[in-house]
Every structure is written in structure tokens, then in C-alpha cells.
Amino acid sequence: MTKTAVRIRRGRGSVGKRTRTLPKLAEKLQVRRLARIKAVLQRAEESGLRAEKDARIAGRVSADLIKKAKARTGLTSDTELVEFALANVALEDNFAETFRKTRGTVDPTLKLGF
């Protein structure tokens, strides 16, 4: 279990600092990350993107990048990490782009109730 130390300052000119260890917060964040990874890989499976493993990919990347990505995701194998990253890109829903495109397109006669 990972422990996270957080410094909390109270008040504007507060001199006293209190340090708390928040292992439950770190554990909760890890659970959320793992749930996200599972959801992405499950969507890839449902879309048929994981049906056949008939291709190979290779490349040189920074060891620090791999280490940080594995630490952040909790994945341990390079194959899982690459598969998650590719599925994440392949299944991107472009929400932000679509949201920007629809900005200002609400019908001005729409009654919003306030």
C-alpha cells in the first residue's frame, strides 16, 4: 500500500503546518486508475480490437517514460502498457472537440426554467 504525505496549510498567515498521511486517498486513486484501464481494455475487447494478436510493434522510448507510465497505471508488462495506450488512442471519443464545435448552438428560444 502506498502512503502519500500531504502538507495542509490552514488560514492565510498560518504559521503552523500539519502533515497528514493519506494512504486511503492513494489507494482510492489507484483503484480508479485500474477501473479506467479495465474499462478501456473492455471497450477495446467489445469493439473487436483485441480479438486477434497478429501484429508486432517495436520502438525505442525512454526508460523513464516506461517506468512512470507503469507506476501511474499499475500495469507491469510492456505488452499490457502498449495495448492500453493504443486502445486509449483508438477509442478516444473526441468529447472536447465536439463540445467546442457545438458552443453557442443552443436554440435561443429554448426555455431553461429560470
C-alpha positions as CSV (number, residue, x, y, z in Angstrom):
1,M,0.0,0.0,0.0
2,T,1.4,3.4,-1.0
3,K,1.3,6.2,1.6
4,T,1.0,9.8,0.4
5,A,2.1,12.7,2.6
6,V,0.3,16.0,2.2
7,R,1.1,19.3,3.8
8,I,-2.0,21.3,4.7
9,R,-1.8,25.0,5.4
10,R,-4.7,26.5,7.3
11,G,-5.6,30.1,7.1
12,R,-3.9,32.8,5.2
13,G,-1.0,33.7,7.6
14,S,-0.9,30.4,9.4
15,V,2.5,29.5,10.6
16,G,1.7,26.1,11.9
17,K,1.7,23.3,9.3
18,R,0.2,19.9,9.8
19,T,1.3,16.9,7.8
20,R,-1.1,14.0,7.2
21,T,-0.5,10.6,5.7
22,L,-3.3,9.7,3.4
23,P,-2.9,6.0,2.4
24,K,-6.6,5.6,1.7
25,L,-6.6,8.5,-0.8
26,A,-3.7,7.0,-2.7
27,E,-5.4,3.6,-2.6
28,K,-8.6,5.2,-3.9
29,L,-6.8,6.9,-6.7
30,Q,-5.1,3.6,-7.7
31,V,-8.5,1.8,-7.7
32,R,-9.9,4.5,-10.0
33,R,-6.9,4.2,-12.4
34,L,-7.3,0.4,-12.5
35,A,-11.0,0.7,-13.1
36,R,-10.3,3.1,-16.0
37,I,-7.7,0.8,-17.5
38,K,-10.1,-2.2,-17.2
39,A,-12.9,-0.1,-18.8
40,V,-10.7,0.9,-21.8
41,L,-9.5,-2.6,-22.4
42,Q,-13.0,-4.0,-22.1
43,R,-14.3,-1.4,-24.7
44,A,-11.5,-2.5,-26.9
45,E,-12.5,-6.1,-26.5
46,E,-16.2,-5.3,-27.2
47,S,-15.1,-3.4,-30.3
48,G,-13.1,-6.4,-31.6
49,L,-9.8,-4.6,-31.3
50,R,-8.3,-7.3,-29.1
51,A,-9.7,-10.3,-30.9
52,E,-6.5,-11.3,-32.8
53,K,-3.0,-10.6,-31.7
54,D,-1.4,-10.9,-35.1
55,A,0.8,-7.8,-35.3
56,R,4.0,-6.8,-33.6
57,I,5.2,-3.3,-32.6
58,A,8.6,-2.2,-31.6
59,G,10.2,1.1,-30.8
60,R,12.7,2.8,-28.6
61,V,11.4,5.0,-25.9
62,S,12.8,6.5,-22.7
63,A,13.2,4.1,-19.8
64,D,11.9,6.8,-17.5
65,L,8.8,7.2,-19.6
66,I,8.0,3.4,-19.3
67,K,8.8,3.4,-15.6
68,K,6.5,6.4,-14.9
69,A,3.7,5.0,-17.1
70,K,3.8,1.7,-15.4
71,A,3.9,3.3,-12.0
72,R,0.9,5.5,-12.9
73,T,-1.2,2.8,-14.4
74,G,-0.2,-0.1,-12.2
75,L,0.5,-2.3,-15.2
76,T,3.6,-4.5,-15.0
77,S,4.2,-5.7,-18.5
78,D,5.3,-3.7,-21.6
79,T,2.7,-5.5,-23.7
80,E,-0.2,-4.5,-21.4
81,L,1.1,-0.9,-21.3
82,V,1.3,-0.6,-25.1
83,E,-2.1,-2.3,-25.5
84,F,-3.7,0.1,-23.1
85,A,-2.1,3.1,-24.7
86,L,-3.1,2.1,-28.2
87,A,-6.7,1.2,-27.1
88,N,-6.9,4.6,-25.3
89,V,-6.0,6.4,-28.5
90,A,-8.1,4.2,-30.8
91,L,-11.2,4.6,-28.6
92,E,-10.9,8.3,-27.9
93,D,-14.4,9.9,-28.1
94,N,-13.3,13.4,-29.1
95,F,-15.6,14.9,-26.5
96,A,-13.6,18.1,-26.1
97,E,-13.5,18.8,-29.8
98,T,-17.3,18.0,-30.2
99,F,-18.1,20.2,-27.2
100,R,-16.1,23.2,-28.8
101,K,-17.9,22.7,-32.1
102,T,-21.3,22.9,-30.5
103,R,-20.6,26.0,-28.5
104,G,-23.3,28.6,-28.9
105,T,-25.6,26.3,-30.8
106,V,-28.4,26.2,-28.2
107,D,-31.6,27.4,-29.6
108,P,-32.2,30.9,-28.2
109,T,-35.9,30.2,-27.8
110,L,-35.3,27.2,-25.6
111,K,-36.9,27.7,-22.1
112,L,-34.4,26.7,-19.5
113,G,-36.7,27.2,-16.5
114,F,-35.0,30.1,-14.8
